[in-house]
């Protein structure tokens, strides 16, 4: 067992759930964060426990900055310091820019970008003191490339990549790495309403799975990735090539 734990935001389903399970297989006690889907988070935690790991579901709406401290205190009280942080929680509110409402802009930026800043800022203190930490931000191929109808989502994900690089350069000398993964079209509830036209743009001619993205997060969170920092690992079946 590790002398700390992993916190995965938005981990009640999809990439977050697969990531929580992957990190648990590496021996990390895992805090399974959720906003509304308590039953999903409890199922993920129960599956980890059934496999011999340790996990707890932890409720927090991370799009609210004031939720950050109570979230970390709850996790630290039960599992110890957060030494692996996966900023996975994300929402979509699509619409062409001229019609995009202020609330839809703000909600996507707060959840997908600002929340990663708030959790990273809170996590860094214990990581720097331990001289070990792994932060992995779940970005998207929509950050570096245009996707009409998703200006809010693209802005958030592009910002997350820039944030990743900058924080990585600030803390690298203290044994803390900060990286991002950028999934392409992955079969999750977040993409369930998108049509199959996307597949024609993917050289692999299929959607990715949450487990394939989680495997990349698992690598970046592991001991073997100690010299990998400030980078973005694209997981998109060749779409961005």
C-alpha positions in Angstrom: 0.0 0.0 0.0 1.0 3.6 -0.7 1.5 6.2 2.1 -1.3 8.3 0.5 -4.2 8.0 -1.8 -5.5 8.8 -5.3 -8.4 11.2 -5.8 -10.3 10.9 -9.1 -13.0 13.6 -9.8 -16.1 12.6 -11.7 -15.4 8.9 -11.0 -18.9 7.5 -10.8 -18.8 6.3 -14.5 -16.9 6.4 -17.7 -13.3 7.4 -17.8 -13.3 8.4 -14.2 -14.6 5.0 -13.0 -12.1 3.1 -15.2 -9.3 5.3 -13.9 -10.3 4.7 -10.3 -10.2 1.0 -10.9 -6.9 1.1 -12.7 -5.2 3.1 -9.9 -6.6 0.7 -7.3 -4.9 -2.2 -9.2 -1.6 -0.4 -8.6 -2.3 -0.4 -4.9 -3.6 3.1 -4.4 -6.5 3.7 -2.0 -8.9 5.6 -4.2 -11.4 8.4 -3.4 -14.2 8.1 -5.9 -15.6 11.7 -6.3 -19.1 12.3 -7.6 -21.5 15.2 -7.8 -24.9 13.6 -8.1 -24.5 9.9 -9.1 -24.0 8.4 -5.6 -25.2 5.0 -6.6 -22.6 4.9 -9.5 -19.8 6.0 -7.2 -20.8 3.4 -4.6 -20.8 0.7 -7.3 -17.3 1.7 -8.4 -16.0 1.7 -4.8 -17.6 -1.6 -4.1 -16.0 -3.2 -7.2 -12.6 -1.9 -6.1 -13.2 -3.3 -2.6 -14.3 -6.7 -4.0 -11.1 -6.8 -5.9 -9.0 -6.4 -2.8 -8.5 -2.7 -3.0 -9.6 0.2 -0.9 -12.0 2.9 -2.0 -14.5 5.4 -0.7 -17.2 7.4 -2.5 -16.9 11.2 -1.7 -19.6 13.7 -2.7 -18.5 17.2 -3.9 -19.6 19.6 -6.6 -16.1 20.6 -7.7 -17.4 23.4 -9.9 -17.9 25.3 -6.7 -14.6 26.5 -5.3 -15.8 26.4 -1.7 -16.3 22.6 -2.1 -12.5 22.0 -2.5 -11.4 22.1 1.1 -14.2 20.0 2.5 -13.5 17.4 -0.2 -9.8 17.1 0.6 -10.4 17.1 4.3 -12.8 14.2 4.0 -10.4 12.3 1.8 -7.3 13.0 4.0 -9.2 12.0 7.1 -10.0 8.6 5.8 -7.3 7.7 3.3 -4.3 10.0 4.0 -2.8 12.7 1.8 -3.7 12.9 -1.9 -0.6 12.0 -3.8 -2.3 11.2 -7.1 -4.9 13.6 -8.4 -6.9 12.9 -11.6 -8.9 15.9 -12.7 -11.5 14.0 -14.8 -14.8 15.6 -14.1 -16.3 17.2 -17.2 -19.6 18.5 -18.6 -20.8 19.6 -22.0 -23.3 22.3 -23.0 -23.0 22.5 -26.7 -24.2 25.3 -28.9 -22.9 27.7 -31.6 -21.2 30.7 -30.2 -23.7 33.3 -31.1 -26.4 31.4 -29.2 -24.3 30.1 -26.3 -25.8 31.2 -23.0 -23.7 32.8 -20.3 -24.7 30.0 -17.9 -23.6 27.3 -20.3 -20.2 29.0 -20.8 -19.7 29.5 -17.1 -20.7 26.0 -16.1 -18.4 24.3 -18.6 -15.4 26.5 -17.8 -16.0 26.1 -14.0 -16.3 22.3 -14.1 -13.7 21.5 -16.8 -11.0 24.1 -16.1 -11.4 26.1 -12.9 -12.1 23.0 -10.8 -8.8 21.5 -12.0 -7.1 24.7 -10.8 -8.8 24.6 -7.4 -8.0 20.9 -6.7 -4.5 21.2 -8.1 -3.7 24.2 -5.9 -5.0 22.3 -2.8 -3.2 19.1 -3.7 0.2 20.6 -4.3 1.1 21.4 -0.7 1.1 17.8 0.6 2.7 16.6 -2.7 5.6 19.1 -2.4 6.2 18.2 1.2 6.3 14.5 0.3 8.5 15.3 -2.7 6.2 13.0 -4.7 3.0 13.7 -6.6 1.2 12.9 -9.8 -1.4 15.1 -11.3 -3.2 14.0 -14.5 -5.7 16.3 -16.2 -8.2 14.8 -18.6 -8.3 17.2 -21.5 -9.5 16.4 -25.0 -8.5 16.5 -28.7 -11.1 19.3 -28.9 -8.6 21.5 -27.1 -6.0 21.8 -29.9 -8.5 21.5 -32.8 -11.8 23.2 -33.7 -15.1 21.5 -33.1 -18.0 23.8 -34.1 -20.6 24.0 -31.4 -18.2 23.4 -28.6 -16.4 26.8 -28.1 -16.9 26.6 -24.3 -15.7 23.0 -24.1 -12.7 23.6 -26.5 -11.7 26.8 -24.5 -11.8 24.8 -21.3 -9.8 21.9 -22.6 -7.2 24.1 -24.4 -6.9 26.0 -21.2 -6.4 22.8 -19.2 -3.5 21.8 -21.5 -1.8 25.2 -21.0 -2.4 25.0 -17.3 -0.8 21.5 -17.2 2.4 22.7 -18.9 2.8 25.7 -16.7 2.2 24.0 -13.4 4.5 21.1 -14.5 7.4 23.6 -15.0 6.8 25.1 -11.6 7.0 21.9 -9.5 9.1 19.5 -11.5 12.2 19.9 -9.3 10.2 18.7 -6.3 9.3 15.3 -7.7 5.8 16.2 -8.7 4.7 15.6 -12.3 1.7 17.2 -14.1 0.5 15.8 -17.3 -2.7 15.6 -19.4 -4.3 12.9 -21.5 -6.4 14.1 -24.5 -9.0 11.5 -25.4 -10.6 11.5 -28.8 -14.0 9.9 -29.4 -14.6 7.6 -26.5 -17.7 5.6 -25.7 -19.1 7.1 -22.5 -22.4 8.7 -21.4 -20.8 12.1 -22.2 -20.6 11.2 -25.9 -23.7 9.0 -26.1 -25.7 11.7 -28.0 -23.1 12.2 -30.7 -23.6 10.5 -34.0 -21.5 7.9 -35.7 -20.1 10.3 -38.4 -17.1 10.8 -36.1 -15.9 7.3 -36.8 -15.1 8.1 -40.4 -12.5 10.7 -39.2 -10.7 8.2 -37.0 -8.0 6.0 -38.7 -8.7 3.2 -36.3 -12.4 3.3 -37.5 -13.7 2.7 -34.0 -14.4 4.6 -30.8 -12.0 4.2 -27.9 -12.9 2.8 -24.5 -12.7 4.3 -21.1 -10.3 1.5 -20.1 -7.9 2.5 -22.9 -7.8 6.1 -21.6 -7.5 4.9 -18.0 -4.4 2.8 -18.9 -2.7 6.0 -20.1 -3.6 7.8 -16.8 -2.3 4.8 -14.9 1.1 5.0 -16.6 1.4 8.8 -16.0 0.5 8.2 -12.3 3.0 5.5 -11.9 6.6 5.4 -10.7 7.9 4.7 -14.2 6.6 8.1 -15.5 8.8 10.1 -13.1 10.6 11.9 -16.0 7.4 12.6 -18.0 5.9 15.9 -17.1 4.3 18.9 -18.8 3.1 16.7 -21.7 -0.2 15.7 -23.2 -0.7 12.1 -24.2 -3.3 11.9 -27.0 -5.5 8.8 -27.0 -7.6 9.1 -30.2 -7.1 6.2 -32.6 -5.0 8.4 -34.9 -7.6 11.1 -35.4 -5.3 14.0 -34.7 -2.5 12.5 -36.9 
